[in-house]
């Protein structure tokens, strides 16, 4: 299984309400139809390693697919729409990471 992580560093504007209630439902509707789709989670950063410190990332989104190719096949037809929506919720350049899930329970 592959995890595609979209990490938003805590370095700018991020409208969590828009992201959770507009962007992600649309994204899930589109990508969730893709072959190999296994799920998605969204996390809101609350704090850093030191009590009271800010989180390194204001938000994180993690898609699970069987393969990276399955993700790309699901994402590419909608890339312009989903990426075009980004200015509505953030001015942060996300960090993208593709990982192999080695343990999941």
VEXDO-24418 format. One record per residue: residue number from 1; residue in one letter; x, y, z of N, C-alpha, C, O, CB in turn. Coordinates in steps of 0.2 Angstrom, whole numbers. Glycine has a CB too. Layout:
residues N
[NUM "a" [X Y Z] [X Y Z] [X Y Z] [X Y Z] [X Y Z]]
...
***
This chain:
residues 105
[1 "x" [4 -6 0] [0 0 0] [4 6 0] [10 6 3] [-5 0 6]]
[2 "x" [2 11 -3] [6 18 -4] [2 23 0] [-4 24 -1] [7 19 -11]]
[3 "x" [5 28 3] [3 33 6] [5 40 3] [11 41 2] [4 34 14]]
[4 "x" [1 44 0] [3 50 -3] [1 56 3] [-5 57 4] [-1 52 -9]]
[5 "x" [6 59 5] [5 64 10] [6 71 8] [11 72 4] [10 63 16]]
[6 "x" [1 75 9] [2 82 7] [2 86 14] [-3 86 18] [-5 84 3]]
[7 "x" [8 89 15] [10 92 21] [10 100 20] [13 102 16] [16 90 24]]
[8 "x" [6 103 24] [6 111 24] [10 113 30] [8 114 35] [-1 113 24]]
[9 "x" [16 116 29] [20 119 34] [17 125 37] [13 128 34] [27 121 31]]
[10 "x" [18 126 43] [15 131 47] [18 138 45] [22 140 49] [15 130 55]]
[11 "x" [17 140 39] [21 146 37] [17 151 33] [20 155 30] [27 143 32]]
[12 "x" [10 151 34] [6 155 30] [-1 155 32] [-3 152 37] [7 155 23]]
[13 "x" [-5 157 27] [-12 157 28] [-15 150 27] [-13 147 22] [-16 162 24]]
[14 "x" [-20 148 31] [-23 141 30] [-30 142 32] [-31 142 39] [-19 135 33]]
[15 "x" [-35 141 28] [-42 141 30] [-44 134 31] [-47 131 26] [-46 145 25]]
[16 "x" [-44 132 37] [-46 125 39] [-53 124 38] [-55 118 35] [-44 123 46]]
[17 "x" [-58 128 39] [-65 127 38] [-66 126 30] [-70 121 29] [-69 133 40]]
[18 "x" [-63 130 26] [-64 129 19] [-61 122 17] [-64 118 13] [-61 135 15]]
[19 "x" [-55 121 19] [-52 115 17] [-56 108 19] [-57 104 15] [-45 114 21]]
[20 "x" [-59 108 25] [-62 103 28] [-69 102 25] [-72 97 24] [-63 103 35]]
[21 "x" [-72 108 23] [-79 108 21] [-81 109 14] [-86 107 12] [-83 113 25]]
[22 "x" [-76 111 10] [-76 112 3] [-71 108 -1] [-73 104 -5] [-76 120 1]]
[23 "x" [-65 109 0] [-60 106 -4] [-59 99 -3] [-60 95 -8] [-53 109 -2]]
[24 "x" [-59 96 3] [-58 89 4] [-64 85 2] [-63 80 -1] [-57 88 12]]
[25 "x" [-71 87 4] [-76 83 1] [-76 82 -7] [-77 77 -9] [-83 86 3]]
[26 "x" [-74 88 -10] [-73 87 -18] [-68 83 -19] [-68 78 -24] [-72 94 -21]]
[27 "x" [-62 83 -16] [-56 79 -17] [-58 72 -16] [-56 67 -20] [-50 81 -13]]
[28 "x" [-61 70 -11] [-63 63 -9] [-68 61 -14] [-67 55 -16] [-66 63 -2]]
[29 "x" [-73 65 -16] [-78 63 -21] [-74 61 -28] [-76 56 -31] [-83 68 -23]]
[30 "x" [-69 65 -30] [-66 63 -36] [-61 58 -35] [-61 53 -39] [-62 70 -38]]
[31 "x" [-56 58 -31] [-51 53 -30] [-54 46 -27] [-51 41 -29] [-45 55 -26]]
[32 "x" [-59 46 -23] [-62 40 -20] [-65 36 -25] [-66 30 -24] [-67 42 -15]]
[33 "x" [-66 38 -31] [-68 34 -37] [-63 30 -40] [-64 25 -44] [-72 38 -42]]
[34 "x" [-57 32 -39] [-51 29 -42] [-49 22 -40] [-51 19 -35] [-45 33 -41]]
[35 "x" [-47 18 -45] [-44 11 -44] [-39 11 -38] [-35 15 -38] [-42 8 -50]]
[36 "x" [-40 6 -34] [-35 6 -28] [-35 11 -23] [-31 11 -18] [-28 7 -31]]
[37 "x" [-41 15 -23] [-42 19 -17] [-43 16 -11] [-48 11 -11] [-47 24 -19]]
[38 "x" [-40 17 -5] [-41 14 1] [-43 18 7] [-46 16 12] [-35 10 3]]
[39 "x" [-43 25 6] [-45 29 11] [-41 36 11] [-36 36 8] [-45 26 18]]
[40 "x" [-43 40 16] [-40 46 17] [-40 49 24] [-45 47 27] [-43 52 12]]
[41 "x" [-36 52 26] [-36 55 33] [-34 62 32] [-29 64 28] [-33 51 39]]
[42 "x" [-36 67 36] [-34 74 37] [-32 75 44] [-36 73 49] [-39 79 34]]
[43 "x" [-27 78 45] [-25 80 52] [-24 88 53] [-21 91 48] [-18 76 54]]
[44 "x" [-26 90 58] [-25 97 60] [-19 98 65] [-19 95 70] [-31 101 63]]
[45 "x" [-14 101 64] [-8 102 68] [-10 106 74] [-13 111 74] [-2 105 65]]
[46 "x" [-8 104 80] [-10 107 86] [-4 110 90] [-5 115 93] [-14 102 91]]
[47 "x" [1 106 90] [7 109 94] [13 105 92] [13 100 88] [6 108 101]]
[48 "x" [19 108 94] [25 105 92] [28 101 98] [24 99 103] [30 110 91]]
[49 "x" [34 99 97] [37 94 102] [38 97 109] [37 94 114] [44 92 100]]
[50 "x" [39 104 110] [39 107 116] [32 110 118] [29 113 114] [44 113 116]]
[51 "x" [30 108 124] [23 111 126] [22 118 125] [27 122 126] [22 109 133]]
[52 "x" [17 120 121] [15 127 120] [18 129 113] [17 135 111] [18 131 125]]
[53 "x" [23 125 110] [26 127 104] [21 126 98] [17 122 98] [32 124 103]]
[54 "x" [21 130 93] [17 129 87] [19 122 83] [24 120 83] [17 135 82]]
[55 "x" [14 120 80] [15 114 76] [19 115 70] [19 121 67] [8 111 73]]
[56 "x" [23 110 68] [27 111 62] [23 111 55] [25 115 51] [32 105 61]]
[57 "x" [17 108 55] [13 108 50] [6 110 52] [3 107 57] [12 101 46]]
[58 "x" [3 115 49] [-4 117 51] [-9 111 49] [-15 111 52] [-6 123 47]]
[59 "x" [-8 108 43] [-13 102 41] [-9 97 37] [-3 99 34] [-18 105 37]]
[60 "x" [-11 91 37] [-9 86 33] [-14 82 31] [-19 80 34] [-4 81 38]]
[61 "x" [-14 79 24] [-18 75 21] [-15 69 19] [-9 69 16] [-22 79 15]]
[62 "x" [-18 63 20] [-14 57 18] [-19 52 15] [-24 50 17] [-12 53 25]]
[63 "x" [-18 51 8] [-22 47 4] [-18 40 4] [-12 39 4] [-23 49 -3]]
[64 "x" [-22 35 4] [-20 28 4] [-23 25 -3] [-29 25 -4] [-22 23 10]]
[65 "x" [-18 22 -7] [-19 19 -13] [-15 12 -13] [-10 12 -10] [-18 23 -19]]
[66 "x" [-17 8 -17] [-14 2 -18] [-7 3 -21] [-2 0 -19] [-17 -3 -23]]
[67 "x" [-6 7 -26] [0 9 -29] [0 17 -31] [-5 20 -31] [1 5 -36]]
[68 "x" [6 19 -32] [7 26 -34] [4 27 -41] [1 33 -42] [15 28 -34]]
[69 "x" [4 22 -45] [1 23 -52] [-6 24 -51] [-10 27 -55] [3 17 -56]]
[70 "x" [-9 20 -46] [-17 21 -45] [-18 28 -43] [-23 31 -45] [-19 16 -40]]
[71 "x" [-14 30 -39] [-15 37 -36] [-15 42 -42] [-19 46 -43] [-10 39 -31]]
[72 "x" [-10 42 -46] [-9 46 -52] [-14 46 -57] [-17 51 -59] [-2 45 -55]]
[73 "x" [-17 40 -58] [-22 39 -63] [-29 42 -60] [-33 45 -64] [-23 31 -64]]
[74 "x" [-30 42 -53] [-35 45 -50] [-35 53 -50] [-40 56 -51] [-36 42 -43]]
[75 "x" [-29 55 -49] [-27 62 -48] [-27 66 -54] [-30 72 -55] [-21 63 -44]]
[76 "x" [-23 64 -59] [-21 68 -65] [-27 71 -68] [-27 76 -71] [-17 64 -70]]
[77 "x" [-33 67 -69] [-39 70 -73] [-42 76 -69] [-45 80 -72] [-44 65 -74]]
[78 "x" [-40 77 -63] [-43 82 -59] [-38 87 -56] [-40 91 -52] [-47 79 -53]]
[79 "x" [-32 86 -58] [-26 90 -55] [-28 97 -56] [-27 101 -51] [-20 88 -58]]
[80 "x" [-30 100 -62] [-31 107 -63] [-36 110 -58] [-35 115 -55] [-32 108 -70]]
[81 "x" [-41 106 -57] [-47 108 -53] [-45 108 -46] [-46 113 -42] [-53 103 -54]]
[82 "x" [-42 103 -43] [-40 103 -36] [-34 108 -35] [-34 111 -29] [-38 96 -34]]
[83 "x" [-29 108 -39] [-24 113 -38] [-26 120 -39] [-24 125 -35] [-18 111 -42]]
[84 "x" [-31 121 -43] [-34 128 -44] [-38 130 -38] [-39 136 -38] [-38 128 -50]]
[85 "x" [-40 126 -34] [-44 127 -28] [-40 130 -22] [-42 133 -18] [-48 122 -26]]
[86 "x" [-33 128 -23] [-29 129 -17] [-29 137 -15] [-29 138 -9] [-22 128 -19]]
[87 "x" [-29 142 -19] [-29 149 -17] [-35 150 -12] [-35 155 -9] [-28 153 -23]]
[88 "x" [-40 146 -13] [-46 147 -9] [-45 146 -1] [-48 148 3] [-52 144 -11]]
[89 "x" [-40 142 0] [-39 140 7] [-31 141 9] [-30 141 16] [-40 132 8]]
[90 "x" [-27 142 5] [-20 143 7] [-15 147 3] [-17 147 -3] [-17 136 9]]
[91 "x" [-10 149 5] [-5 152 1] [2 148 3] [7 151 1] [-4 160 3]]
[92 "x" [1 143 6] [7 139 8] [8 134 2] [4 130 0] [6 135 15]]
[93 "x" [15 133 0] [17 128 -4] [17 121 -1] [21 120 4] [24 130 -8]]
[94 "x" [13 116 -3] [13 110 1] [19 106 0] [22 107 -6] [7 106 0]]
[95 "x" [21 101 4] [26 96 3] [23 90 2] [18 88 5] [31 96 10]]
[96 "x" [25 87 -4] [21 80 -6] [27 75 -4] [32 75 -6] [19 81 -13]]
[97 "x" [24 69 -1] [28 64 0] [24 57 -2] [19 57 0] [31 63 7]]
[98 "x" [28 53 -6] [25 46 -7] [29 41 -3] [35 41 -3] [25 44 -15]]
[99 "x" [25 37 1] [28 32 5] [25 25 4] [19 25 2] [28 35 13]]
[100 "x" [29 20 6] [26 14 6] [24 13 13] [28 14 18] [32 8 4]]
[101 "x" [18 10 14] [16 9 21] [19 2 23] [17 -3 20] [8 8 21]]
[102 "x" [23 2 28] [27 -4 30] [23 -8 36] [23 -14 36] [34 -2 32]]
[103 "x" [20 -4 40] [16 -7 45] [9 -3 46] [9 3 46] [20 -7 52]]
[104 "x" [4 -6 46] [-3 -3 47] [-7 -8 51] [-8 -14 49] [-6 -1 40]]
[105 "x" [-10 -6 57] [-14 -10 61] [-20 -6 62] [-25 -9 66] [-10 -12 67]]
***
